[in-house]
């Protein structure tokens, strides 16, 4: 009867799984699409596309057949009347679900472990110190005297930032301690915040502080060599500040140290570079070279004397290594002479032979020996004031930059012939090397006294000796130090001190400021903007020393100054050490336009350019080839 009613009504709907007819109730409850149902029917032997395997719809002839056909089979129909998949399919589904669960669990477990490791690294492993502003100022009290202002930069605590080492004469109750040779203090300040890392007492005022690695190798300790004004030469461990050795002053009984210690190659073959000091007689004009072991501080042989009458200020000593590997010591009084390290070593050891490394000669230098084959070689003799060694272009060798009373001379290091000569009067401070032009040759910033309270700044082309930039500025501070720093595009920024400059009007040159002469400003010159100076900082004290260091991690440079405040009768001058991050100062500095430029440079354009500057290490001065 049900079959008859169904055929009579012909209701729309899906076909019953067993009868091959449409069932409206099944259609209403089913969530499967028609295509899925057709596929299921094909799996279970049902109709294909609404037809029997023979292409004809089945027509049962009796109610018995209908009843038989309507009986559900467990292997084909579920409890809801839908066909179920075979048991093998269920097993495959169960296995697939298990694999998916395992994979998800492993992924989540791995992700959780990774997150825990990241958090541990973030909280337990210390990050390198971020030297962002790195601007601090440290007052070290009153300085009890002393005209020298040694300043050195070295990383002593291994944090990747260079620290500040300096020495000063201590004062007590407004007077220096120690009588004619007051005691001094060697102090190391943290490059991060200016705090004191360590300090050591010195028996006399320090003339120079040099920090370096005397022993080759990556594990070598940094040693700080301190040269005094009388007889003191000591080596300090840069990390702890403890003295490693001190030269016995009895070896200098007839003289005093005349200049800072000079580092040599390893002469006694103990794996540590050795030293040489130059002493001058107290009662006679004898110069005495003394070789010193870098490991123990003991003399390497006896003193070697040269009878030279001093006329002007002492030049050197400095070590120079030629292209062929010959080692010479440069020194003199108002002139420059050279003596082969081989000759000093032979006399100090009182023997005829020397190590193979010292037997090398430089033919062009040896030709300059005097006719009587004296040990002294004449290098230059015309009113020498200063001697610097600067890197030669496209070479690991160095040239000799000589400041004289008449000007500036650049000598080729290989044959000692003049490269160029610049006639100039009033040059007293050391030229500052740096890259100003585009030829990758070191240029030089000069400071020249130009009348009372005025000085002239100029940049000299290192290739031709011609002046490529100049500016006249007010400055009452004597011999103000200048320095430079190299950027990643092989340019240099030059830093110097002058009195305050006010902003220029659009149609005029720079106007001199109305500030008191006691206030000095730190100005920066970039070769890309020669008509602009950046005012970075100012001080009322007297800048006695300055150094520029590089922070390799952040590609930044920092500027360290040593300043003494004004002193009055009975009150010693206050000593202040300051550190300034150059990249931060560039963005905060004030622009002073020296002259109207075409096209005019906007503040926004300048700031965008300055924000991209990165500083890198670039040694200017080298000892030789």
HELIX and SHEET records of a PDB file:
HELIX    1   1 UNK A    2  UNK A    9  1                                   8    
HELIX    2   2 UNK A   24  UNK A   29  1                                   6    
HELIX    3   3 UNK A   34  UNK A   43  1                                  10    
HELIX    4   4 UNK A   63  UNK A   70  1                                   8    
HELIX    5   5 UNK A   87  UNK A  124  1                                  38    
HELIX    6   6 UNK A  249  UNK A  252  5                                   4    
HELIX    7   7 UNK A  341  UNK A  349  1                                   9    
HELIX    8   8 UNK A  356  UNK A  358  5                                   3    
HELIX    9   9 UNK A  363  UNK A  366  1                                   4    
HELIX   10  10 UNK A  527  UNK A  529  5                                   3    
HELIX   11  11 UNK A  582  UNK A  588  1                                   7    
HELIX   12  12 UNK A  603  UNK A  611  1                                   9    
SHEET    1   A 2 UNK A  14  UNK A  15  0                                        
SHEET    2   A 2 UNK A  22  UNK A  23 -1                                        
SHEET    1   B 4 UNK A 136  UNK A 142  0                                        
SHEET    2   B 4 UNK A 574  UNK A 581 -1                                        
SHEET    3   B 4 UNK A 556  UNK A 564 -1                                        
SHEET    4   B 4 UNK A 542  UNK A 551 -1                                        
SHEET    1   C 4 UNK A 151  UNK A 154  0                                        
SHEET    2   C 4 UNK A 163  UNK A 169 -1                                        
SHEET    3   C 4 UNK A 184  UNK A 189 -1                                        
SHEET    4   C 4 UNK A 196  UNK A 202 -1                                        
SHEET    1   D 2 UNK A 171  UNK A 172  0                                        
SHEET    2   D 2 UNK A 175  UNK A 176 -1                                        
SHEET    1   E 4 UNK A 206  UNK A 212  0                                        
SHEET    2   E 4 UNK A 223  UNK A 228 -1                                        
SHEET    3   E 4 UNK A 233  UNK A 237 -1                                        
SHEET    4   E 4 UNK A 243  UNK A 246 -1                                        
SHEET    1   F 3 UNK A 255  UNK A 257  0                                        
SHEET    2   F 3 UNK A 275  UNK A 281 -1                                        
SHEET    3   F 3 UNK A 262  UNK A 263 -1                                        
SHEET    1   G 4 UNK A 255  UNK A 257  0                                        
SHEET    2   G 4 UNK A 275  UNK A 281 -1                                        
SHEET    3   G 4 UNK A 286  UNK A 292 -1                                        
SHEET    4   G 4 UNK A 304  UNK A 307 -1                                        
SHEET    1   H 4 UNK A 314  UNK A 321  0                                        
SHEET    2   H 4 UNK A 327  UNK A 333 -1                                        
SHEET    3   H 4 UNK A 336  UNK A 340 -1                                        
SHEET    4   H 4 UNK A 376  UNK A 380 -1                                        
SHEET    1   I 4 UNK A 384  UNK A 391  0                                        
SHEET    2   I 4 UNK A 398  UNK A 404 -1                                        
SHEET    3   I 4 UNK A 407  UNK A 411 -1                                        
SHEET    4   I 4 UNK A 418  UNK A 423 -1                                        
SHEET    1   J 4 UNK A 432  UNK A 434  0                                        
SHEET    2   J 4 UNK A 443  UNK A 449 -1                                        
SHEET    3   J 4 UNK A 454  UNK A 460 -1                                        
SHEET    4   J 4 UNK A 467  UNK A 474 -1                                        
SHEET    1   K 6 UNK A 590  UNK A 593  0                                        
SHEET    2   K 6 UNK A 532  UNK A 539 -1                                        
SHEET    3   K 6 UNK A 520  UNK A 526 -1                                        
SHEET    4   K 6 UNK A 492  UNK A 499 -1                                        
SHEET    5   K 6 UNK A 483  UNK A 487 -1                                        
SHEET    6   K 6 UNK A 615  UNK A 616 -1                                        
SHEET    1   L 2 UNK A 501  UNK A 502  0                                        
SHEET    2   L 2 UNK A 511  UNK A 512 -1                                        
END                                                                             
